[in-house]
Every structure is written in structure tokens, then in C-alpha cells.
Amino acid sequence: MPAAGRGERLGPGTPKALRSLGGAPMLVHAVHALAASRSVDLIVVAAPASQVDEVKAMLGQQELASDISVVSGGETRQDSVARALLALPSDVDVVLVHDAARPLVPPELITSVVSAVRRGAAAVVPAVPVVDTIKQVGDHDEVVGTPDRSRLRAVQTPQGFSRQVLQAAHARADGDTDPATDDAGLVERDGVTVHVIAGHEEAFKVTRPIDLILAEAVLARRRATGGLG
Ligand code: C5P
């Protein structure tokens, strides 16, 4: 679980994963969601380098069905994931990578990703259709293209992989000057087919201040209706 981002687009303050959502840090929600899926044995969190001990203490207090370990994250998301991969025991053969910044991911989505990998896919991403028309722009903010919207998807996490495929992609990409913004992007570079499954609107990433308002509202609705959270 990459959780080492600074969260600058959310405004100044604590690193994003440690910001409060409904009274608990986002990271705590994300960890509970993974553990609640019952298909995750071990969660490795890549925490901000200066907060590793704080995160260890915070997660140590949670009652979870999964084991937890905490490592120091890196300068980029790709780096943070690579560091977390190094902490995996040798008997792990399926790996999910899940952004701490997607704290409200429904456990059913996690289970669907795991099932797709267990059925034989080397790489699986949950995705939703995009609602806006997307423009590609050039160096001077001029539009250079309009991809067919019906073919575009916004991808979410958890993304699921055969451990060997993901680790090989990270090993090859180590030191690249253009780090990938998701893990599927890395394995694509290796020519691996990435399968898309239906994502979930509640697996959105908390990035901007408005996302935090939406997340609070989703959580309040879940609590009012007796759901998770
Ligand atoms: O920056 P972005 O929104 O793509 O971050 C997605 C996830 O990657 C977040 O959970 C963030 O904490 C994590 N991240 C990280 N290490 C970094 C940058 C981002 O673990 N250096």
C-alpha cells in the first residue's frame, strides 16, 4: 500500500494518507478495507519516511484480520511500491497494490481483483468509464487530439498481479527517469496483457479538497445505513 505521498494537491498539512476522514486517518480506513476483504494475508504499508514509527504505532492499535508491516516509502509512488515489494515473504504469489488515498474501496472490489488474478490473469485493473471528454494537449496548451471517449477508462486500485510479473517490471524500471503513475503501466511496458474489470465509484482517489468532502459524505451515508466504515 503506497501511503508516502505528500498530498500537495489536497493543500498544505499532514501527508495525505494521515489526514483525517470521519475521525480516523485515511490510511486506517484503507487498511481496514483490505483486511475486511478476507482475501489479504499481509499488508505492507510504504509510509512517509519521517513517519514510519508513528504509522507502525497507529496500525499496531488496529484489530485486523491481516498481518501488517510498515516500510519507508520513496520519492515517487513507483519507488514506494518497489520498496514495499522488497518486504514480501517468498511464499507470496499474488500481490495487490492499493493506494492509501482510496480509503473507501469496497471489500467486494478487492475480492474481484484477487479472483481475476487467481483465475490466471497476470495483471488486473479495476476501471470506470470517464465522464469528461479528454483532450491531449501539446507543449503550449494547444489541443492536439481528442481520443474516442468510449475507449477511455479511469483506472483505480487495487491493481492485482502475479508477484513474479510485478516484481520483474519493477526491477526493470528501477532508476527510470519517467516513473509510472500506476503499476499496470509498468507491466504494460514489459508487453504483459492487463485485464480490465469493472471498478467502483467509491474506490475514487482522494486528491483534491472536494474529494475529501465527497469521502466524508460517503462515509456518513455508510454509517447511517449500518455499512462499513
Ligand atoms: O500522487 P498520487 O495521487 O498518484 O498517489 C497515489 C498513492 O501513492 C497515494 O496513496 C500516495 O500516498 C502514494 N505515494 C507514495 N509515495 C510517493 C508518492 C505517492 O506512496 N512518493
Boltz pocket constraint, residues with backbone or C-beta under 6 A from the ligand:
constraints:
  - pocket:
      binder: B
      contacts: [[A, 1], [A, 2], [A, 3], [A, 4], [A, 5], [A, 6], [A, 16], [A, 17], [A, 46], [A, 73], [A, 74], [A, 75], [A, 76], [A, 77], [A, 78], [A, 80], [A, 81], [A, 98], [A, 99], [A, 100], [A, 101], [A, 102], [A, 181], [A, 205], [A, 206], [A, 207]]
      max_distance: 6.0
